[in-house]
Amino acid sequence: MSVAQNEKGMQGIDSRVRNIKNKGQTAYLVTFGRAGEDNKKFKLGDVEQTLQGFAGADYDLQDALVESTDKKTTTREVEGQMFYDYELSGPANNYLATVTLKEGKVYAFFVKSPAKSYSGDEGLLRSIVQSFRTV
């Protein structure tokens, strides 16, 4: 599924793919340039604050933040690069995300799934998020 110019410019979405068997399952990448130029410190370990910054890319994410019954964060290091992994479980949608900083840019990779189909595909969805890397 191609990304429209307004989605790229206004929402920061760089790419998006949709599961053809379950159209509610979507994976997308959001990139923000110039991270930290305004001298604000990014606190990527704060689930609410970090994901709130990406809610403009997916309006369902805003609802999930408010309605979420479970929010988790973990960190992992891959080849010297720190990744912050987030998990939101809500009544409508579940989200898995990984966020990292590299060369002044913030990269956030999201996988969204309807809550009703999440448990059956959880392993695959987790492996998709865990496979994200920057080059």
C-alpha positions in Angstrom: 0.0 0.0 0.0 1.6 3.3 -1.0 1.9 6.3 1.2 0.2 9.4 0.1 2.2 12.6 0.0 0.1 14.3 2.7 0.6 11.2 5.0 4.3 11.5 4.5 4.4 15.3 5.0 1.9 15.7 7.8 2.0 12.4 9.6 5.6 11.4 9.0 4.6 7.9 7.6 7.4 6.6 5.4 6.0 3.2 4.5 3.1 1.0 5.3 2.0 -2.6 4.6 -1.3 -4.2 5.3 -2.0 -7.9 5.9 -4.1 -9.0 2.9 -5.8 -11.7 5.0 -6.6 -9.4 7.9 -6.8 -5.8 6.7 -6.9 -4.5 10.2 -3.3 -5.6 10.7 -0.9 -2.9 9.6 2.8 -2.3 9.9 4.1 1.2 9.3 7.3 3.3 9.8 7.3 6.8 11.0 10.5 8.9 10.8 11.1 12.3 12.4 14.2 14.2 11.4 16.2 16.7 13.4 15.8 14.9 16.8 17.1 16.9 19.6 17.8 20.1 17.7 15.3 22.0 20.0 17.4 20.9 23.0 14.5 18.8 24.4 15.5 15.5 25.8 13.8 12.4 24.4 12.6 10.1 27.1 12.0 7.0 25.0 11.5 4.9 28.1 8.2 6.8 28.9 5.5 4.8 27.1 2.8 7.4 27.2 5.0 10.4 26.3 6.8 8.7 23.5 3.8 7.1 21.8 1.8 10.3 22.2 4.3 12.0 19.9 3.4 9.5 17.1 -0.4 9.6 17.6 -0.7 11.9 14.6 0.4 9.1 12.3 -2.4 6.8 13.4 -5.4 8.2 15.0 -6.4 4.8 16.5 -3.1 5.0 18.4 -4.5 8.0 20.4 -7.6 5.9 21.3 -5.4 3.0 22.3 -3.3 5.2 24.6 -6.4 6.4 26.4 -8.2 3.0 26.5 -5.2 0.7 27.0 -5.5 -1.8 29.8 -1.9 -2.7 29.7 1.2 -0.7 28.7 4.7 -2.2 28.7 8.1 -1.1 27.7 11.4 -2.9 27.4 14.8 -2.1 25.9 17.2 -4.1 23.8 20.5 -3.4 22.2 21.3 -4.6 18.7 24.8 -4.1 17.3 25.3 -1.1 19.6 22.0 0.6 18.8 19.4 0.9 21.5 15.8 0.0 20.7 12.8 0.8 23.0 10.0 -1.7 22.5 6.4 -0.8 23.5 3.3 -2.8 23.8 -0.3 -1.5 24.2 -3.3 -3.7 24.8 -6.7 -2.2 24.4 -10.3 -3.2 23.7 -10.2 -2.3 20.0 -6.5 -2.6 18.9 -3.2 -3.8 20.2 0.1 -2.2 19.2 3.6 -3.4 19.2 6.3 -0.7 18.4 10.0 -0.2 18.5 11.6 3.2 18.5 15.3 4.1 18.0 17.4 7.2 17.5 20.1 7.2 14.8 22.1 10.1 13.3 19.7 12.8 14.6 16.5 11.0 13.5 13.8 9.2 15.4 12.6 5.9 13.8 9.4 4.3 15.0 8.1 1.1 13.6 4.5 0.1 14.5 2.5 -3.1 14.1 -1.3 -2.6 14.8 -3.7 -5.5 15.1 -7.4 -5.7 16.0 -7.5 -7.0 19.6 -9.8 -9.9 18.6 -7.2 -11.4 16.1 -4.0 -10.4 18.1 -3.6 -13.5 20.2 -3.6 -15.9 17.1 -0.9 -13.9 15.3 1.0 -12.6 18.3 4.2 -14.5 17.7 4.4 -13.4 14.0 3.6 -9.8 14.9 6.3 -9.7 17.6 8.9 -11.2 15.1 8.0 -8.5 12.6 8.7 -5.7 15.1 11.8 -7.3 16.4 13.2 -7.6 12.9 13.3 -3.8 12.4 16.8 -2.3 11.8 18.2 1.0 10.5 21.0 1.0 8.1 
